[in-house]
Amino acid sequence: MKNSKILKASLGSIILFASFFASTAQAYQGEVFACTYKGNSDVDDVLKARDNYVKQAKKAGITLAPSFLWSKLKGGSDADLLWFNFYENAAQYGALTDAMQASSSMASAVQKFYDVLDCNSFLLKQEEIYTGGEAFKGPSTYIDSYACDYRHGAGPDSLGDLKAHTKDYLDAAGTHKSFRFFQQNAMTPSSNSPDVRFFGVHNNATDWGTRDDSLSTSEGGQALNRHWNAIMDCTAGHWSGQQVVEGPQAE
């Protein structure tokens, strides 16, 4: 990554296809890589590096964390893609990090990513705010992400009421069965990191558009937007996401 502002505009975290995060709102340990392509490299080169990474991990007897890849669609982020690894807790992250560093074959596998990408990495905590309860239907998802700073006079104490208002609105709207909404807090922030990050995961762009129209045209949605704008100053981005490493569920 060439600029620490990548995360400010892009917002990190995970595309939730499987049940790994579906049944709990507990905080998860996350690791995000914000990357730009080198030269003429593209996502196919990243997926080739992924294939080798998974193959070498299996040979080394290392169980990889679930990993997710976001590719930029809209927004001002300098990042071409975001790669996320997620762990049940910090101890799992630490154990896997030690195992990876002790394996020369895994070090070589990781280097293949850096042959095609320039990246910075960060640690974060992630928490689910809302789930509509329905599983995602496709191999990819549509994500809207928000990197937010508190407005003057607002702070973490204001956030609890805002999150409760968001959940109440979504429950009442009843049109977001496959929608999930998450909060992320940086553990290793840069000087340009936002105060807090949020992102929503949809089946597709149509589902996002339906939700956005409801927010802008319904009385409840307009009230929620006013609440958000009173507390948060946010930069938005849109991404296409896919799960690229299955983690413990892999055969």
TINUTI-201362 format. One record per residue (C-alpha): x, y, z. Coordinates in nm, 2 decimals. Each point is the difference from the previous one (the first is absolute). Example, Ala and Ser with C-alpha at 12.3 -4.5 7.8 and 13.67 -1.06 7.14 Angstrom:
! residues 2
+--------+--------+--------+
:     c1 :     c2 :     c3 :
+--------+--------+--------+
:   1.23 :  -0.45 :   0.78 :
:   0.14 :   0.34 :  -0.07 :
+--------+--------+--------+
! end
This chain:
! residues 251
+--------+--------+--------+
:     c1 :     c2 :     c3 :
+--------+--------+--------+
:   0.00 :   0.00 :   0.00 :
:   0.14 :   0.34 :  -0.10 :
:  -0.21 :   0.21 :   0.23 :
:  -0.13 :  -0.05 :   0.36 :
:  -0.33 :   0.18 :  -0.11 :
:  -0.11 :  -0.32 :  -0.17 :
:  -0.18 :  -0.13 :   0.31 :
:  -0.14 :   0.35 :   0.07 :
:  -0.20 :  -0.02 :  -0.33 :
:  -0.05 :  -0.37 :  -0.04 :
:  -0.09 :  -0.16 :   0.33 :
:   0.10 :  -0.35 :   0.07 :
:  -0.15 :  -0.32 :   0.08 :
:  -0.18 :  -0.34 :  -0.10 :
:  -0.25 :  -0.13 :  -0.25 :
:  -0.22 :  -0.24 :   0.19 :
:  -0.11 :  -0.30 :  -0.21 :
:   0.02 :  -0.28 :   0.25 :
:  -0.11 :  -0.06 :   0.36 :
:   0.34 :   0.10 :   0.15 :
:  -0.14 :   0.34 :   0.11 :
:  -0.37 :  -0.06 :  -0.05 :
:  -0.12 :  -0.11 :   0.34 :
:   0.18 :   0.25 :   0.24 :
:   0.06 :   0.37 :   0.04 :
:   0.32 :  -0.05 :   0.20 :
:   0.31 :   0.20 :  -0.11 :
:   0.24 :  -0.18 :  -0.23 :
:   0.37 :   0.06 :  -0.05 :
:   0.07 :   0.12 :  -0.35 :
:   0.30 :   0.06 :  -0.22 :
:  -0.04 :   0.21 :  -0.32 :
:   0.24 :   0.06 :  -0.28 :
:  -0.07 :   0.32 :  -0.21 :
:   0.18 :  -0.05 :  -0.34 :
:   0.07 :   0.14 :  -0.34 :
:   0.10 :  -0.20 :  -0.30 :
:   0.36 :   0.00 :  -0.13 :
:   0.05 :   0.06 :  -0.37 :
:  -0.25 :  -0.19 :  -0.21 :
:  -0.10 :  -0.24 :   0.28 :
:  -0.37 :  -0.06 :   0.06 :
:  -0.23 :  -0.21 :   0.21 :
:   0.08 :  -0.32 :  -0.19 :
:   0.36 :   0.03 :   0.12 :
:  -0.12 :   0.04 :   0.36 :
:  -0.22 :  -0.31 :  -0.03 :
:   0.30 :  -0.19 :  -0.14 :
:   0.20 :   0.10 :   0.31 :
:  -0.30 :  -0.10 :   0.21 :
:   0.00 :  -0.35 :  -0.16 :
:   0.36 :  -0.05 :   0.09 :
:  -0.05 :   0.14 :   0.35 :
:  -0.28 :  -0.25 :   0.07 :
:   0.21 :  -0.29 :  -0.15 :
:   0.31 :   0.08 :   0.20 :
:  -0.21 :   0.04 :   0.32 :
:  -0.15 :  -0.35 :  -0.05 :
:   0.35 :  -0.15 :  -0.05 :
:   0.13 :   0.18 :   0.32 :
:  -0.30 :  -0.12 :   0.21 :
:  -0.11 :   0.36 :   0.06 :
:  -0.38 :   0.08 :   0.02 :
:  -0.05 :   0.34 :  -0.16 :
:  -0.25 :   0.26 :   0.13 :
:  -0.30 :   0.08 :  -0.22 :
:   0.10 :   0.27 :  -0.25 :
:  -0.20 :   0.24 :  -0.21 :
:   0.09 :   0.22 :  -0.30 :
:  -0.17 :   0.33 :  -0.08 :
:   0.06 :   0.16 :  -0.35 :
:  -0.08 :   0.38 :  -0.03 :
:  -0.31 :   0.10 :  -0.20 :
:  -0.07 :   0.36 :   0.10 :
:   0.16 :   0.26 :   0.23 :
:   0.32 :   0.19 :   0.06 :
:   0.21 :  -0.26 :   0.16 :
:   0.36 :  -0.04 :  -0.12 :
:  -0.02 :  -0.37 :   0.06 :
:  -0.08 :  -0.24 :  -0.29 :
:  -0.09 :  -0.28 :   0.24 :
:  -0.04 :  -0.09 :   0.36 :
:   0.09 :  -0.34 :   0.14 :
:  -0.13 :  -0.11 :   0.34 :
:   0.09 :  -0.28 :   0.23 :
:  -0.23 :  -0.06 :   0.30 :
:   0.06 :  -0.19 :   0.32 :
:  -0.22 :  -0.10 :   0.29 :
:   0.22 :   0.18 :   0.24 :
:   0.35 :   0.16 :   0.04 :
:   0.15 :  -0.33 :   0.12 :
:  -0.10 :  -0.17 :  -0.32 :
:   0.15 :   0.28 :  -0.20 :
:   0.33 :  -0.02 :   0.20 :
:   0.03 :  -0.38 :  -0.03 :
:  -0.05 :   0.01 :  -0.38 :
:   0.24 :   0.30 :  -0.04 :
:   0.27 :  -0.20 :   0.19 :
:  -0.06 :  -0.31 :  -0.21 :
:   0.02 :   0.20 :  -0.32 :
:   0.32 :   0.17 :   0.10 :
:   0.16 :  -0.33 :   0.09 :
:  -0.06 :  -0.15 :  -0.34 :
:   0.23 :   0.08 :  -0.29 :
:  -0.25 :  -0.13 :  -0.25 :
:  -0.27 :   0.23 :   0.13 :
:   0.23 :   0.30 :   0.00 :
:   0.07 :  -0.08 :  -0.37 :
:  -0.38 :  -0.04 :  -0.06 :
:  -0.07 :   0.34 :   0.16 :
:   0.28 :   0.16 :  -0.21 :
:  -0.19 :  -0.09 :  -0.32 :
:  -0.27 :   0.24 :   0.10 :
:   0.25 :   0.28 :   0.04 :
:   0.14 :  -0.08 :  -0.34 :
:  -0.32 :   0.13 :  -0.15 :
:  -0.12 :   0.24 :   0.28 :
:   0.11 :   0.29 :   0.21 :
:  -0.18 :  -0.03 :   0.34 :
:  -0.02 :   0.14 :   0.35 :
:  -0.16 :  -0.21 :   0.27 :
:  -0.20 :   0.09 :   0.31 :
:  -0.17 :  -0.18 :   0.29 :
:  -0.36 :   0.07 :   0.10 :
:  -0.30 :  -0.12 :   0.20 :
:  -0.33 :  -0.07 :  -0.17 :
:  -0.35 :  -0.02 :   0.14 :
:  -0.33 :  -0.08 :  -0.16 :
:  -0.27 :   0.26 :   0.05 :
:  -0.28 :  -0.15 :  -0.21 :
:  -0.08 :  -0.32 :  -0.19 :
:  -0.32 :  -0.06 :  -0.20 :
:   0.03 :  -0.37 :   0.05 :
:   0.01 :  -0.12 :  -0.36 :
:   0.32 :  -0.16 :  -0.16 :
:   0.16 :   0.17 :  -0.29 :
:  -0.08 :  -0.16 :  -0.34 :
:   0.29 :   0.06 :  -0.23 :
:   0.38 :  -0.05 :  -0.03 :
:   0.05 :   0.37 :   0.05 :
:  -0.17 :   0.28 :   0.20 :
:  -0.05 :   0.38 :  -0.03 :
:   0.15 :   0.21 :   0.29 :
:  -0.05 :   0.36 :   0.09 :
:   0.26 :   0.12 :   0.25 :
:   0.04 :   0.31 :   0.21 :
:   0.30 :   0.15 :   0.17 :
:  -0.13 :   0.24 :   0.26 :
:   0.12 :   0.27 :   0.24 :
:  -0.21 :   0.12 :   0.29 :
:  -0.14 :   0.35 :  -0.04 :
:   0.08 :   0.27 :   0.26 :
:  -0.16 :  -0.09 :   0.32 :
:  -0.07 :  -0.37 :  -0.09 :
:   0.20 :  -0.30 :   0.11 :
:  -0.02 :  -0.37 :   0.09 :
:  -0.28 :   0.08 :   0.25 :
:  -0.21 :   0.12 :  -0.29 :
:   0.06 :  -0.32 :  -0.20 :
:  -0.21 :  -0.24 :   0.21 :
:  -0.32 :   0.19 :  -0.06 :
:   0.08 :   0.03 :  -0.37 :
:   0.06 :  -0.37 :  -0.04 :
:  -0.32 :  -0.08 :   0.19 :
:  -0.19 :   0.24 :  -0.23 :
:   0.15 :  -0.16 :  -0.30 :
:  -0.10 :  -0.35 :   0.11 :
:  -0.36 :   0.11 :   0.09 :
:  -0.04 :   0.16 :  -0.34 :
:   0.12 :  -0.31 :  -0.19 :
:  -0.22 :  -0.23 :   0.21 :
:  -0.30 :   0.22 :  -0.06 :
:   0.07 :   0.05 :  -0.38 :
:  -0.01 :  -0.38 :  -0.06 :
:   0.15 :   0.03 :  -0.35 :
:   0.36 :  -0.09 :   0.09 :
:  -0.01 :  -0.37 :   0.06 :
:   0.34 :  -0.08 :  -0.15 :
:   0.17 :   0.32 :   0.12 :
:   0.27 :   0.01 :   0.27 :
:   0.16 :   0.30 :   0.16 :
:   0.33 :   0.02 :   0.18 :
:   0.22 :   0.23 :   0.21 :
:   0.38 :   0.00 :   0.00 :
:   0.24 :   0.16 :   0.23 :
:   0.37 :   0.03 :  -0.08 :
:   0.25 :  -0.16 :   0.24 :
:   0.30 :   0.13 :  -0.18 :
:  -0.12 :   0.34 :  -0.14 :
:   0.20 :   0.24 :  -0.21 :
:  -0.01 :   0.37 :   0.04 :
:  -0.26 :   0.01 :  -0.27 :
:  -0.22 :  -0.28 :   0.12 :
:  -0.37 :   0.09 :   0.06 :
:  -0.16 :  -0.03 :   0.34 :
:  -0.21 :  -0.29 :  -0.10 :
:  -0.09 :  -0.20 :  -0.31 :
:  -0.33 :  -0.16 :  -0.11 :
:  -0.10 :  -0.21 :  -0.30 :
:  -0.31 :  -0.17 :  -0.13 :
:  -0.01 :  -0.33 :  -0.20 :
:  -0.27 :  -0.06 :  -0.27 :
:  -0.07 :  -0.28 :  -0.24 :
:   0.04 :   0.24 :  -0.29 :
:  -0.02 :   0.36 :  -0.11 :
:  -0.38 :  -0.03 :  -0.04 :
:  -0.04 :  -0.08 :   0.37 :
:   0.23 :   0.29 :   0.09 :
:  -0.21 :   0.23 :  -0.22 :
:  -0.32 :  -0.12 :   0.17 :
:   0.14 :   0.07 :   0.34 :
:   0.13 :   0.34 :  -0.10 :
:  -0.33 :   0.10 :  -0.15 :
:  -0.18 :  -0.10 :   0.32 :
:   0.24 :   0.21 :   0.21 :
:  -0.05 :   0.31 :  -0.22 :
:  -0.38 :  -0.02 :  -0.05 :
:  -0.15 :  -0.15 :   0.32 :
:  -0.06 :   0.21 :   0.31 :
:   0.19 :  -0.24 :   0.21 :
:   0.29 :  -0.01 :  -0.24 :
:   0.02 :   0.38 :  -0.01 :
:   0.00 :   0.02 :   0.38 :
:   0.28 :  -0.25 :   0.01 :
:   0.20 :   0.19 :  -0.26 :
:  -0.03 :   0.32 :   0.21 :
:   0.12 :  -0.19 :   0.31 :
:   0.30 :  -0.13 :  -0.19 :
:   0.09 :   0.34 :  -0.15 :
:  -0.03 :   0.17 :   0.34 :
:   0.26 :  -0.24 :   0.15 :
:   0.22 :  -0.12 :  -0.28 :
:   0.19 :   0.15 :  -0.29 :
:   0.06 :  -0.29 :  -0.25 :
:   0.18 :  -0.08 :  -0.32 :
:  -0.17 :  -0.27 :  -0.21 :
:   0.13 :  -0.27 :  -0.24 :
:  -0.16 :  -0.29 :  -0.18 :
:   0.17 :  -0.34 :  -0.05 :
:  -0.06 :  -0.34 :  -0.15 :
:   0.10 :  -0.28 :   0.24 :
:   0.07 :  -0.37 :   0.00 :
:   0.12 :  -0.26 :   0.25 :
:   0.35 :  -0.12 :  -0.12 :
:   0.11 :  -0.23 :   0.28 :
:  -0.25 :  -0.22 :   0.18 :
:   0.21 :  -0.04 :   0.31 :
:  -0.09 :  -0.27 :   0.25 :
:  -0.29 :  -0.12 :  -0.21 :
:   0.23 :  -0.09 :  -0.29 :
:   0.06 :  -0.37 :  -0.08 :
+--------+--------+--------+
! end
